[in-house]
């Protein structure tokens, strides 16, 4: 009798894993959020806007657009103290289970960024449902909700369209948007301040469907937006962080009236602390490589010696970019270049003494020496290929 009871119990236990999913929700019951926008709300609250995927409006696999005519995303909004409260409020209104596991972009207004992102980032870091690989973007001159309210026409859908545009911008410009986990890890690091790209909402004109463009490099001091870099400083920051891959940069030529363009394919930065005249000095050295993309006027470059003046001219311009980046990050009291992190690694005892006053006092006052070296590895002249290092074909 006991054997039968034990056998029956085992059979019942073995059958449990075969029962299937008994607590799941269908697609029509879920609200998959791809974008979250954050603006100032009433009475000290945040105004959250969610870009929720709309399955009937999404294109079929391999398709270019919706065949149903329905929008790809549906905006929903709620005023709350944090994202979790806003998600529950929106879920109750729409009778959907909102899901943040597919979050691709977090967009915050400039006002919210200047007030501080700690309450928002703290929830993102603690939430077990949010994957922190989404990008952080700061809206310039507008509200995040205006982007999401007009984004229903974006293809294939809001989050993907913004991510693709940001990725394309990174390939063509020095702008760089950090992912959420990168921002979260750098907020408490006084010697490695976070930064990210801006996004500007645009009004459609002339029949165009463009709703936004990636614009500006935002720099943070801790969790608060400190300011925006100029174009030269943005190039300098990209070089100083090694964020260079097929970046086209124009330079004045070594001859009067001349000009040339390099396709920079890589940059290797190195920061160090030197003692010059008994005083500590920060040193930044960047070694860049590139291919000659255009040249005016056209001159023969068949010998290694012909390349040297162009490498020198390019290095001079890069020093200008780097110097401007140092100047502007000092003024913002935000070490986005990462000098403090280099000091912490190379001279930990010195860093322990400097750390409390690093962003506000030490870094802005320390002198910085900048060096740049450019190696042109290709001239585009198939008739006379050269190796600038050895001068051999």
CORDAMO-V548251 format. One record per residue. N is the residue number from 1. RES is the residue in one letter. PHI is phi in radians with two decimals (none if undefined). OMEGA is omega in whole degrees, -180 to 180 (NA if undefined). BURIAL is b if it has 24 or more other ideal C-beta (glycine too) atoms within 12 Angstrom, else e. Layout:
n={N,N}
res={RES,RES}
phi={PHI,PHI}
omega={OMEGA,OMEGA}
burial={BURIAL,BURIAL}
//
This chain:
n={1,2,3,4,5,6,7,8,9,10,11,12,13,14,15,16,17,18,19,20,21,22,23,24,25,26,27,28,29,30,31,32,33,34,35,36,37,38,39,40,41,42,43,44,45,46,47,48,49,50,51,52,53,54,55,56,57,58,59,60,61,62,63,64,65,66,67,68,69,70,71,72,73,74,75,76,77,78,79,80,81,82,83,84,85,86,87,88,89,90,91,92,93,94,95,96,97,98,99,100,101,102,103,104,105,106,107,108,109,110,111,112,113,114,115,116,117,118,119,120,121,122,123,124,125,126,127,128,129,130,131,132,133,134,135,136,137,138,139,140,141,142,143,144,145,146,147,148,149,150,151,152,153,154,155,156,157,158,159,160,161,162,163,164,165,166,167,168,169,170,171,172,173,174,175,176,177,178,179,180,181,182,183,184,185,186,187,188,189,190,191,192,193,194,195,196,197,198,199,200,201,202,203,204,205,206,207,208,209,210,211,212,213,214,215,216,217,218,219,220,221,222,223,224,225,226,227,228,229,230,231,232,233,234,235,236,237,238,239,240,241,242,243,244,245,246,247,248,249,250,251,252,253,254,255,256,257,258,259,260,261,262,263,264,265,266,267,268,269,270,271,272,273,274,275,276,277,278,279,280,281,282,283,284,285,286,287,288,289,290,291,292,293,294,295,296,297,298,299,300,301,302,303,304,305,306,307,308,309,310,311,312,313,314,315,316,317,318,319,320,321,322,323,324,325,326,327,328,329,330,331,332,333,334,335,336,337,338,339,340,341,342,343,344,345,346,347,348,349,350,351,352,353,354,355,356,357,358,359,360,361,362,363,364,365,366,367,368,369,370,371,372,373,374,375,376,377,378,379,380,381,382,383,384,385,386,387,388,389,390,391,392,393}
res={X,X,X,X,X,X,X,X,X,X,X,X,X,X,X,X,X,X,X,X,X,X,X,X,X,X,X,X,X,X,X,X,X,X,X,X,X,X,X,X,X,X,X,X,X,X,X,X,X,X,X,X,X,X,X,X,X,X,X,X,X,X,X,X,X,X,X,X,X,X,X,X,X,X,X,X,X,X,X,X,X,X,X,X,X,X,X,X,X,X,X,X,X,X,X,X,X,X,X,X,X,X,X,X,X,X,X,X,X,X,X,X,X,X,X,X,X,X,X,X,X,X,X,X,X,X,X,X,X,X,X,X,X,X,X,X,X,X,X,X,X,X,X,X,X,X,X,X,X,X,X,X,X,X,X,X,X,X,X,X,X,X,X,X,X,X,X,X,X,X,X,X,X,X,X,X,X,X,X,X,X,X,X,X,X,X,X,X,X,X,X,X,X,X,X,X,X,X,X,X,X,X,X,X,X,X,X,X,X,X,X,X,X,X,X,X,X,X,X,X,X,X,X,X,X,X,X,X,X,X,X,X,X,X,X,X,X,X,X,X,X,X,X,X,X,X,X,X,X,X,X,X,X,X,X,X,X,X,X,X,X,X,X,X,X,X,X,X,X,X,X,X,X,X,X,X,X,X,X,X,X,X,X,X,X,X,X,X,X,X,X,X,X,X,X,X,X,X,X,X,X,X,X,X,X,X,X,X,X,X,X,X,X,X,X,X,X,X,X,X,X,X,X,X,X,X,X,X,X,X,X,X,X,X,X,X,X,X,X,X,X,X,X,X,X,X,X,X,X,X,X,X,X,X,X,X,X,X,X,X,X,X,X,X,X,X,X,X,X,X,X,X,X,X,X,X,X,X,X,X,X,X,X,X,X,X,X,X,X,X,X,X,X}
phi={none,-1.15,-1.08,-1.10,-1.13,-1.13,-1.10,-1.10,-1.12,-1.08,-1.10,-1.13,-1.16,-1.18,-1.39,-1.06,-1.14,-1.60,-1.38,1.49,-1.46,-1.79,-2.40,-2.06,-2.03,-1.28,-1.05,-1.24,-1.81,-1.84,-2.12,-1.43,-1.59,-1.78,-2.41,-2.14,-1.90,-2.21,-2.25,-1.14,-2.00,-1.30,1.00,1.38,-1.55,-1.65,-1.84,-1.70,-2.14,-1.93,-1.65,-1.77,-1.09,-1.99,-0.89,-1.10,-1.64,-1.32,-1.22,-1.22,-0.94,1.49,-1.47,-1.81,-2.96,-1.25,-1.67,-1.57,1.47,-1.41,-1.17,-1.33,-2.34,-2.13,-1.37,-2.30,-2.41,-2.83,-1.72,-2.79,-1.47,-2.65,-1.12,-1.06,-1.12,-1.16,-1.09,-1.15,-1.15,-1.17,-1.09,-1.16,-1.20,-1.68,0.99,-2.23,-1.61,-1.27,-2.20,-1.68,-1.18,-1.91,-1.11,-1.89,-2.49,-1.95,-1.95,-2.10,-1.27,-1.09,-1.13,-1.12,-1.12,-1.28,-1.25,2.14,-1.74,-0.97,-1.05,-1.33,-1.16,-1.09,-1.16,-1.06,-1.21,-1.56,-1.20,-1.37,-1.76,-1.62,-1.52,-1.46,-1.56,-1.18,-1.58,-1.83,-2.28,-1.97,-1.31,-1.73,1.13,-3.08,-1.93,-1.16,-1.12,-1.16,-1.23,-1.32,-1.19,-1.75,-1.58,-1.13,-1.53,-1.23,-2.04,-1.33,-2.85,-0.91,-1.02,-1.18,-1.11,-1.18,-1.08,-1.12,-1.12,-1.13,-1.13,-1.15,-1.11,-1.10,-1.29,-1.86,-2.37,-1.40,-1.15,-2.47,-1.81,-1.44,-1.45,-1.02,-1.17,-1.22,-1.12,-1.05,-1.25,-1.63,-0.95,-1.42,-1.58,-1.17,-1.79,-2.74,-1.15,-1.31,-2.63,-2.81,-1.55,-1.73,-2.41,-2.05,-1.37,-2.05,-1.57,-1.01,-2.49,1.11,1.44,-1.35,-1.81,-1.11,-1.92,-2.83,-2.58,-1.36,-2.65,1.57,-1.90,-1.57,-2.09,-1.93,-1.91,1.21,-1.72,-1.86,-1.15,-1.58,2.82,-2.07,-1.54,-1.27,-1.12,-1.09,-1.16,-1.14,-1.06,-1.11,-1.14,-1.07,-1.18,-1.16,-1.66,1.33,-1.55,-2.29,-2.69,0.99,-1.76,-1.43,-2.29,-1.65,-2.32,-1.25,-1.30,-1.22,-1.84,-0.98,1.42,-1.47,-2.74,-2.65,-2.17,-1.92,-1.66,-1.27,-1.86,-3.13,-2.54,-2.02,-1.53,-2.56,-1.87,-2.71,-1.98,-1.97,-1.97,-2.13,1.11,1.33,-2.16,-1.19,-2.35,-1.41,-2.27,-2.16,-2.14,-2.17,-1.87,-2.01,-2.20,-2.81,-1.95,-1.26,-1.71,-2.67,-2.60,-2.47,-1.28,-1.25,-2.32,-1.19,-2.23,-1.46,-2.04,-1.00,-1.11,-1.21,-1.43,-0.95,-1.05,-1.29,-1.13,-1.16,-1.11,-1.17,-1.10,-1.08,-1.20,-1.13,-1.07,-1.12,-1.05,-1.13,-1.09,-1.18,-1.11,-1.09,-1.06,-1.31,-1.20,-1.13,-1.10,-1.46,0.97,-2.46,-1.43,-1.28,-1.27,1.70,-1.06,-1.05,-1.14,-1.15,-1.13,-1.05,-1.35,-1.39,-2.39,-1.06,-1.16,-1.13,-1.13,-1.06,-1.36,-1.46,-0.89,-1.04,-1.89,-1.07,-1.23,-1.59,-2.31,-1.16,-1.06,-1.11,-1.76,-1.25,-1.22,-2.21,-1.86,-2.02,-2.26,-2.51,-2.30,-2.10,-2.02,-1.56,-1.74,-2.83,-1.83,1.41,-1.64,-1.22,-1.28,-2.31,-1.18,-2.41,-1.94,-1.03,-1.29,-2.01,1.40,-1.67,-1.13}
omega={180,179,179,180,179,180,179,179,178,180,178,180,179,-179,-178,-180,-177,-175,180,-179,-175,-179,-179,178,177,-180,-179,179,-177,172,-177,-176,179,-179,173,175,-178,178,173,179,-179,173,177,179,170,173,-178,174,-177,171,-173,-180,179,-174,180,-178,-177,178,175,179,-178,-180,-178,-178,-179,177,-177,-177,180,178,-179,177,179,180,174,-176,177,175,-176,179,179,-176,-176,179,180,178,180,179,180,179,-180,-180,-173,-177,177,174,-178,-174,-180,-177,-178,-179,-179,-177,170,-176,-180,177,-180,-180,178,-179,180,177,-180,-176,-175,-180,-179,-179,179,178,180,-178,-176,-174,178,-175,-177,172,-169,180,176,-178,172,178,180,-180,178,173,179,180,-180,-178,179,176,-176,180,180,-174,-177,-179,-178,-177,-1,171,-169,-175,-179,-180,-180,179,-179,179,179,179,179,179,178,180,-173,-176,177,-178,-180,176,179,174,-174,-179,177,178,-178,-178,-176,-179,-180,-177,-176,-178,-180,-171,178,175,178,-177,175,177,-179,177,-178,177,178,180,177,178,-180,-179,-178,-178,-177,171,177,-172,171,177,-180,179,-177,168,-170,180,-177,177,-180,180,-177,179,173,-178,179,180,178,174,-179,179,178,178,-178,179,-179,-179,-177,175,-178,178,-179,-180,179,-178,170,-177,178,177,-179,179,-179,178,176,-179,176,170,-178,-176,178,177,-179,-179,175,178,-180,175,178,174,-179,-178,-179,-178,179,-180,174,-180,179,179,180,175,-176,176,-179,177,179,-177,178,-176,178,-8,-180,179,179,178,-175,-178,177,-179,179,-177,-172,-180,179,176,179,179,179,180,179,179,179,176,178,178,-177,179,179,178,178,-178,-175,177,174,-180,179,-177,-179,-176,-180,180,178,177,-178,178,177,177,-180,-178,-174,-176,-175,179,178,180,179,178,-177,-167,-176,-177,-172,-173,-174,-174,-174,-177,-180,-175,-178,175,-180,177,-175,176,176,176,-179,176,177,-174,178,-178,-178,179,-177,-179,-178,178,-179,171,-176,-179,-174,-178,-178,177,NA}
burial={e,e,e,e,e,e,e,e,e,e,e,e,e,e,e,e,e,e,e,e,e,e,e,e,e,e,e,e,e,e,b,b,b,b,b,b,b,b,b,b,b,e,e,e,e,b,b,b,b,b,b,b,b,b,b,e,b,b,e,e,e,e,e,e,e,b,e,e,e,e,b,b,b,b,b,b,b,b,e,b,e,b,b,b,e,b,b,e,b,b,b,e,e,b,e,b,b,b,b,b,e,b,b,b,b,b,b,b,b,b,b,b,b,e,e,e,b,e,b,b,b,e,b,b,e,e,e,e,e,b,e,b,e,b,b,b,b,b,b,b,e,b,b,b,b,b,b,b,b,b,b,b,b,b,b,b,b,b,b,b,b,b,b,e,b,b,e,e,b,b,e,e,b,b,b,b,b,b,b,b,e,b,b,b,e,b,b,e,b,b,b,b,b,b,b,b,b,b,b,b,b,b,e,e,e,e,e,e,e,e,b,b,b,b,b,b,b,b,b,b,b,b,b,b,b,b,b,b,b,b,e,b,b,b,b,b,b,b,b,b,b,b,b,b,b,e,b,e,b,e,b,e,b,b,e,e,e,e,b,b,b,b,b,b,b,b,b,e,b,b,b,b,b,b,e,e,e,e,e,b,e,b,b,b,b,b,b,b,b,b,b,b,b,e,b,e,e,e,e,e,b,e,e,b,e,e,b,e,b,b,b,e,b,b,b,e,b,b,b,b,b,b,b,b,b,b,b,b,b,b,b,b,b,b,b,b,b,b,b,b,b,b,b,b,e,e,b,e,e,e,b,e,e,b,b,e,e,b,b,e,e,b,b,b,e,b,b,b,e,b,b,b,b,b,b,b,b,e,b,e,e,e,e,e,e,b,e,b,e,e,e,e,e}
//
